[in-house]
Amino acid sequence: METKKSLLLPYLGLATAVLLWGLSFVFTKVALSGLPPLAILFLRFALAALFFLAWFSRRGLPRLGRPDLWRVARIALFMPVAYFILETYGIKFTTASKASLLAATIPLVVLLASAWLHRERPRPRVLAGAALSLPGVGLLVAGGGGAAGLLSGPQLGDLYMGGAVFAAAAYMVLAGRLGSRVSCVDLTGLQMIAGAAVFAPFFVAGLGDIAWAEAGLPLAATLVLALGPTILGFLSYNYALGHIPAPRASLGINLVPVVTALGAWVMLGERLAPLQMAGGLLVLLAVALATAPDRKLRAPEVADVEPEGVRP
């Protein structure tokens, strides 16, 4: 009984993270119906920052030297600042389902970027995944208008999400070098505090433009974003990573767009066009192919495939 329980809880944690991160795109869309993007980001990260400040007050502030503090500051510019600004504006100008599927290409971009930085030839299945993802992204971006839509090119929301993908990839590559000196909890806590500090002036500047009397549901969605995907999702995922090999956990994360599509259909009435659904399927297959663990290797030897704290 104890063995079954010990196996069940990590997968329950992984399922919780997948559910919360998938629905985060939906709740962001709801929050955007009554709040400016930068106001949402400040409120979301301010609440998360308060949580981590309380955490640090109990166990002590992270002890980092000046070089590592500068590295953390540089990382924070990519995640959360650049990534979440681009992602939130991307969701504003496109559907939650499409935004989530475009974000699903992040692990593939990370693998290609890591191979390029280390001057290594990417593994054949990574190259195959990259090749398969190209038509998938094309159909996803331009397939909303049927055959005629394929000639229309990317829309504004698609461009924002493309920028978010590269910002997240840059963050993961840079953050990987700090893993041996800074714990994932400490790094994420510092990122939340940095994000709240950066977004605060923009929130104050835009206070007069918010119709607070009509912002009840958007504020509730923002609270859910802070407590759910940002805090509980992160903690659940890192608990799962302590008991599940990272490559296997990364395959579970590939289900995030599926959760988003179902949640957006039920809560927002969004539907992907047939060509977009085909493109989304190609993207998911491409990422699964590129990130699948090598069977001939033991799990600990490939544990760096999925960077921790992917979605803080």
C-alpha positions as CSV (number, residue, x, y, z in Angstrom):
1,M,0.0,0.0,0.0
2,E,2.8,2.4,0.9
3,T,4.5,1.7,-2.4
4,K,1.4,2.4,-4.4
5,K,0.9,5.6,-2.5
6,S,4.5,6.7,-3.1
7,L,4.1,6.1,-6.8
8,L,0.7,7.8,-7.0
9,L,1.6,11.1,-5.3
10,P,4.3,12.2,-7.8
11,Y,2.1,11.5,-10.8
12,L,-0.7,13.4,-9.0
13,G,1.7,16.3,-8.6
14,L,2.6,16.1,-12.3
15,A,-1.1,16.0,-13.3
16,T,-1.8,19.0,-11.1
17,A,1.0,21.0,-12.8
18,V,-0.3,20.0,-16.2
19,L,-3.8,21.0,-15.4
20,L,-2.9,24.3,-13.8
21,W,-0.4,25.3,-16.5
22,G,-2.9,24.3,-19.3
23,L,-5.7,26.4,-17.7
24,S,-3.3,29.4,-17.1
25,F,-3.8,30.4,-20.8
26,V,-7.5,30.3,-20.3
27,F,-7.5,32.3,-17.1
28,T,-5.1,34.9,-18.7
29,K,-7.7,35.3,-21.5
30,V,-10.4,35.9,-18.8
31,A,-8.2,38.4,-16.9
32,L,-7.5,40.3,-20.1
33,S,-11.2,41.0,-20.6
34,G,-11.1,43.7,-17.9
35,L,-7.4,44.4,-17.0
36,P,-4.4,45.6,-19.0
37,P,-1.7,43.0,-19.5
38,L,0.9,44.8,-17.3
39,A,-1.6,45.2,-14.5
40,I,-2.3,41.4,-14.6
41,L,1.4,40.7,-14.5
42,F,2.1,42.9,-11.6
43,L,-0.8,41.5,-9.5
44,R,0.1,38.0,-10.4
45,F,3.8,38.3,-9.5
46,A,3.2,40.6,-6.5
47,L,1.1,37.8,-4.9
48,A,3.6,35.2,-5.8
49,A,6.4,37.4,-4.5
50,L,4.6,37.8,-1.1
51,F,4.4,34.0,-0.9
52,F,8.2,33.6,-1.5
53,L,9.1,36.5,0.8
54,A,7.2,34.7,3.6
55,W,9.1,31.5,2.6
56,F,12.4,33.3,2.8
57,S,11.5,34.9,6.1
58,R,11.2,31.4,7.6
59,R,14.3,29.7,6.0
60,G,16.5,32.7,5.3
61,L,17.3,34.7,2.2
62,P,19.3,33.0,-0.5
63,R,23.1,33.5,0.0
64,L,24.5,34.4,-3.3
65,G,27.7,36.2,-4.3
66,R,27.6,39.3,-6.5
67,P,28.4,37.3,-9.7
68,D,25.5,35.0,-9.2
69,L,23.2,37.9,-8.3
70,W,24.0,39.5,-11.6
71,R,23.3,36.2,-13.4
72,V,20.0,35.9,-11.6
73,A,19.2,39.5,-12.7
74,R,20.0,38.7,-16.3
75,I,17.9,35.6,-16.2
76,A,15.0,37.5,-14.8
77,L,15.0,39.8,-17.8
78,F,14.1,36.8,-19.9
79,M,11.9,35.1,-17.4
80,P,9.6,36.4,-16.1
81,V,9.9,39.9,-17.6
82,A,10.3,39.3,-21.4
83,Y,8.5,36.0,-21.5
84,F,5.4,36.9,-19.7
85,I,5.0,40.3,-21.4
86,L,5.2,38.6,-24.8
87,E,3.1,35.7,-23.7
88,T,0.3,37.9,-22.2
89,Y,0.2,40.2,-25.2
90,G,0.2,37.1,-27.4
91,I,-2.8,35.6,-25.6
92,K,-4.5,39.1,-25.9
93,F,-4.2,39.0,-29.7
94,T,-4.8,35.3,-30.4
95,T,-6.7,32.4,-29.0
96,A,-5.6,30.7,-25.8
97,S,-5.4,27.3,-27.6
98,K,-3.1,28.6,-30.3
99,A,-0.9,30.4,-27.8
100,S,-0.5,27.2,-25.8
101,L,0.4,25.1,-28.8
102,L,3.0,27.7,-30.0
103,A,4.5,27.7,-26.4
104,A,4.7,23.9,-26.7
105,T,7.7,24.3,-29.1
106,I,9.9,25.7,-26.3
107,P,11.6,22.4,-25.4
108,L,12.4,21.9,-29.0
109,V,14.0,25.3,-29.4
110,V,16.0,24.7,-26.2
111,L,17.4,21.5,-27.5
112,L,18.5,23.1,-30.8
113,A,19.9,26.1,-29.0
114,S,21.9,23.9,-26.5
115,A,23.3,21.9,-29.4
116,W,24.4,25.1,-31.2
117,L,25.9,26.7,-28.1
118,H,27.9,23.5,-27.3
119,R,28.8,23.1,-31.0
120,E,27.3,19.7,-31.1
121,R,25.4,18.0,-33.9
122,P,21.8,17.6,-32.8
123,R,20.6,14.1,-32.5
124,P,18.7,12.8,-35.6
125,R,15.3,12.7,-33.8
126,V,15.8,16.3,-32.7
127,L,16.4,17.3,-36.3
128,A,13.4,15.2,-37.3
129,G,11.2,16.9,-34.7
130,A,12.4,20.4,-35.9
131,A,11.5,19.5,-39.4
132,L,8.1,18.1,-38.4
133,S,7.3,21.2,-36.3
134,L,7.8,23.7,-39.2
135,P,4.7,22.7,-41.2
136,G,2.8,22.2,-37.8
137,V,3.5,25.8,-36.8
138,G,2.7,27.0,-40.3
139,L,-0.7,25.3,-40.2
140,L,-1.4,26.5,-36.6
141,V,-0.6,30.1,-37.4
142,A,-2.2,30.5,-40.8
143,G,-4.8,27.7,-40.9
144,G,-7.6,29.6,-39.2
145,G,-9.0,30.9,-42.5
146,G,-8.9,27.6,-44.3
147,A,-6.8,27.2,-47.5
148,A,-7.0,31.0,-48.2
149,G,-5.6,31.7,-44.7
150,L,-2.4,29.9,-45.5
151,L,-1.3,32.9,-47.6
152,S,-2.1,35.5,-44.9
153,G,1.0,34.9,-42.8
154,P,1.4,35.3,-39.0
155,Q,-0.8,37.6,-37.0
156,L,0.3,40.0,-34.2
157,G,-0.5,37.5,-31.5
158,D,1.6,34.8,-33.3
159,L,4.6,37.1,-33.4
160,Y,4.3,37.9,-29.7
161,M,4.2,34.2,-28.9
162,G,7.2,33.5,-31.2
163,G,9.1,36.1,-29.2
164,A,8.0,34.4,-25.9
165,V,9.3,31.1,-27.1
166,F,12.7,32.5,-27.8
167,A,12.7,34.4,-24.5
168,A,11.9,31.2,-22.6
169,A,14.5,29.2,-24.5
170,A,17.2,31.8,-23.6
171,Y,16.1,31.7,-20.0
172,M,16.4,27.9,-19.8
173,V,19.8,27.8,-21.4
174,L,21.1,30.5,-19.0
175,A,19.4,29.1,-15.9
176,G,20.9,25.7,-16.5
177,R,24.3,27.1,-15.6
178,L,23.1,28.2,-12.2
179,G,21.6,24.9,-11.2
180,S,24.6,23.7,-9.3
181,R,24.8,26.8,-7.1
182,V,21.2,28.1,-6.8
183,S,18.2,25.9,-5.8
184,C,15.2,26.0,-8.1
185,V,13.0,27.3,-5.3
186,D,15.5,30.1,-4.5
187,L,15.8,31.0,-8.2
188,T,12.1,31.1,-8.8
189,G,11.5,33.1,-5.6
190,L,14.0,35.7,-6.8
191,Q,12.4,35.7,-10.2
192,M,8.9,36.4,-8.7
193,I,10.3,39.3,-6.6
194,A,12.1,40.7,-9.6
195,G,9.1,40.5,-11.8
196,A,6.9,42.2,-9.3
197,A,9.4,45.0,-9.0
198,V,9.7,45.5,-12.7
199,F,6.0,45.5,-13.4
200,A,5.1,47.8,-10.4
201,P,5.7,51.1,-12.1
202,F,3.7,50.1,-15.1
203,F,0.8,49.1,-12.9
204,V,0.9,52.4,-11.0
205,A,1.0,54.4,-14.3
206,G,-2.1,52.6,-15.6
207,L,-4.2,52.6,-12.5
208,G,-6.4,55.4,-13.9
209,D,-7.3,53.3,-17.0
210,I,-8.8,50.4,-15.0
211,A,-12.6,50.2,-14.5
212,W,-12.4,48.5,-11.1
213,A,-16.2,48.3,-10.7
214,E,-16.3,46.0,-13.8
215,A,-13.1,44.0,-13.0
216,G,-14.4,41.5,-10.5
217,L,-14.1,38.4,-12.8
218,P,-10.7,39.5,-14.3
219,L,-9.3,40.1,-10.7
220,A,-10.5,36.7,-9.6
221,A,-8.8,35.1,-12.7
222,T,-5.6,37.0,-11.8
223,L,-5.8,35.6,-8.3
224,V,-6.2,32.1,-9.6
225,L,-3.2,32.7,-11.9
226,A,-1.0,33.7,-8.9
227,L,-2.1,30.9,-6.5
228,G,-2.6,28.2,-9.1
229,P,-0.1,28.0,-12.0
230,T,2.5,30.3,-10.5
231,I,2.8,28.9,-7.0
232,L,1.0,25.5,-6.7
233,G,1.9,24.5,-10.2
234,F,5.5,25.1,-9.6
235,L,5.6,23.3,-6.3
236,S,3.7,20.4,-7.7
237,Y,6.0,20.0,-10.7
238,N,9.1,20.2,-8.6
239,Y,7.7,17.6,-6.2
240,A,7.0,15.3,-9.2
241,L,10.6,15.9,-10.5
242,G,11.9,14.6,-7.2
243,H,10.4,11.2,-7.9
244,I,9.8,10.9,-11.6
245,P,12.7,11.0,-14.2
246,A,12.8,14.4,-15.9
247,P,12.4,13.0,-19.5
248,R,9.2,11.2,-18.5
249,A,7.9,14.3,-16.7
250,S,8.7,16.4,-19.8
251,L,6.5,14.1,-21.9
252,G,3.6,14.7,-19.4
253,I,4.1,18.5,-19.8
254,N,3.4,18.0,-23.6
255,L,-0.2,17.5,-22.5
256,V,-0.5,21.2,-21.4
257,P,-1.9,22.4,-24.8
258,V,-4.5,19.6,-24.7
259,V,-5.7,20.9,-21.4
260,T,-5.7,24.4,-22.8
261,A,-7.7,23.5,-25.8
262,L,-10.3,21.7,-23.8
263,G,-10.5,24.4,-21.2
264,A,-10.8,27.1,-23.9
265,W,-13.5,25.2,-25.6
266,V,-15.6,24.8,-22.4
267,M,-14.9,28.2,-20.8
268,L,-14.4,30.5,-23.7
269,G,-16.1,28.8,-26.6
270,E,-12.9,28.7,-28.6
271,R,-12.5,26.2,-31.4
272,L,-9.5,25.5,-33.6
273,A,-10.1,25.2,-37.3
274,P,-9.4,21.8,-38.9
275,L,-6.1,22.9,-40.4
276,Q,-5.1,24.4,-37.0
277,M,-5.9,21.1,-35.2
278,A,-3.7,19.3,-37.8
279,G,-0.9,21.7,-37.2
280,G,-1.3,21.4,-33.4
281,L,-1.1,17.7,-33.7
282,L,2.1,17.9,-35.8
283,V,3.6,20.3,-33.1
284,L,2.9,17.9,-30.3
285,L,4.3,14.9,-32.2
286,A,7.4,16.9,-33.1
287,V,8.1,17.9,-29.5
288,A,7.4,14.4,-28.2
289,L,9.8,13.0,-30.8
290,A,12.5,15.5,-30.0
291,T,12.3,15.2,-26.2
292,A,11.6,11.5,-25.8
293,P,14.4,9.8,-23.6
294,D,16.9,7.5,-25.1
295,R,16.0,4.0,-24.0
296,K,19.7,2.9,-23.9
297,L,20.4,5.5,-21.3
298,R,19.4,5.4,-17.7
299,A,17.1,8.2,-16.5
300,P,19.7,10.0,-14.3
301,E,22.0,10.3,-17.4
302,V,19.4,12.2,-19.4
303,A,17.9,14.2,-16.5
304,D,19.0,17.5,-18.0
305,V,16.6,17.2,-21.0
306,E,13.9,19.1,-19.2
307,P,15.1,22.2,-17.3
308,E,13.4,22.6,-13.9
309,G,11.1,25.5,-13.3
310,V,10.1,25.7,-16.9
311,R,6.9,27.6,-16.1
312,P,7.3,29.6,-12.9
